[in-house]
């Protein structure tokens, strides 16, 4: 892995990168334990069977973490500072779904060292499950 990501001058509008992961039961339980979000919609199948979704669903912010993984390790990459993130949860993610987080450079502001990124998550059926945008400050080259 590169130790320093792309600088603002190395980014090009339309650049994309992605991360794909199948959401497992252990991912959901570990996320619940780390964050303290023990909502039974995520961790209790008998409870979840009586919800709108009829089964357990992954925490929405777990998917935000997938987006963060792309930003922090791939595009722009290591050294990037997160300024903000907007997320809209469009569809549920069930255990066993394979999710691809995609980050695309939408705008570049060289003077402010800021990039606006289109951030999405898509499931293995091609359904948009998260839509959003991030503002980041890419690393400076020495």
N, C-alpha and C positions, 0 to 999 in steps of 0.2 A: 504494500500500500504506500502511496505517496505520502510523505510526511507533511507536505504543505499543499493545500488545494489550489484551484485556479484563482488567480487574482482578477480584479475587475477588468483589467486590460486583456486577459486571456478568455474571458467569457464572450460568447456569441449568442445573440438572440436566436432562440430555437434549439440551443443545446439541450439535450435531455440525458437523464440517467434514471436507473430504476433499481428496485430491490424487490425480490419475490420471496414469500414465505407462506407455508401452510400453517394456519392457526390451529394449534393443538390444545388439548385440555390442559396440559401443564403450562402453556403460555398464559392461559386465562387465570389459572390458579396462582401462578407466580406473580402476575401483574396485580391481582387482587391483594396478595400478601404484601407486596412492596408498597403499594399505594394506599392500602387500607380500604379500597373500594370493594366492599363485600356485598354489593347489591345482589340479591338472590336471582335476578334475571341473568346473571353471569355465572353463578356458581352452584345453583340449586335446581337440578332438573325437574323434580316434582313441582316446585313453585313455577318454574319457567314454562311448563306445559300448559299452565292456566293463563299465560300472558298472550298478548297480541301475536307474538312471534312463534308460540307453540313449542319452543325449545330454547336452550341457553344461547345467548349471543355474546360475542366478544365485546369488550369495553371499546367504545369509540376512540378513546385516547390511546389505546394500544396501537391503533392504526396511525395516529399522529406520531407515535414513536417510530413507525416504519418510515414515514416521511422524513423525520429527523435523522434517521440512519442514512438516507440518501444524501441529505444536505451536509451532514457532518463527516461522511466518509468518501463521497463520490462527487457531488456537484453542489456547490463549488468544492467541497471537500474539507480536509483537516485545516483548522485555523479559522473556519467561518464562524462568525458571530450571528446568532439568531436575534433578530430585532422583534419580529411579530409573526404570528401564524393565525390565519382564519381557516376554520373548518366547517363544512356543512355536511352533516351525516345524511346520506341519501337513501341508503338501504342497509338492512342488518347484515352482519357477518356472523355466520354460524361456525361452530367448531368443525374443522375439516376443510373449510374454504381456503383456497389458495389466493392470496392477495398480492397484487403487484402495485407498489407505491411508485409513482412516476413524478419526477421533478423536471420542469422545463423552464428555461430562462425566458421570461416574458418581456422584461424591461431592464435596461442598464443605465445607471446614473453615475458616470465616471467621477464627476466633481464631488459627489457625496459618498463615493465608494459604497453604493447600495445597488442591490439587484432585487428585482421583484420576480418571484418564481411562481409559476402555476403548479399547484400540488394536488395530485389526485391519487385515489386508490381504486383499483378495478379488481373485481373477483374473477374466478376462472370461467365464469359464464359470460364475461364481457360486460357485466353490470357496473356502472359507476357507483361506488359505495361511499366515497368521500370526495368532496370537491373543495378546493380552497386556494389560498395564496399565502406566500411567505415573503417577508422582507428580510434580507440578510446583508451583512457586511462581509464580503469575501476577504480572505487573508491578504496581507500586503507582502510582496516579495522583498527579500533583503538584498 
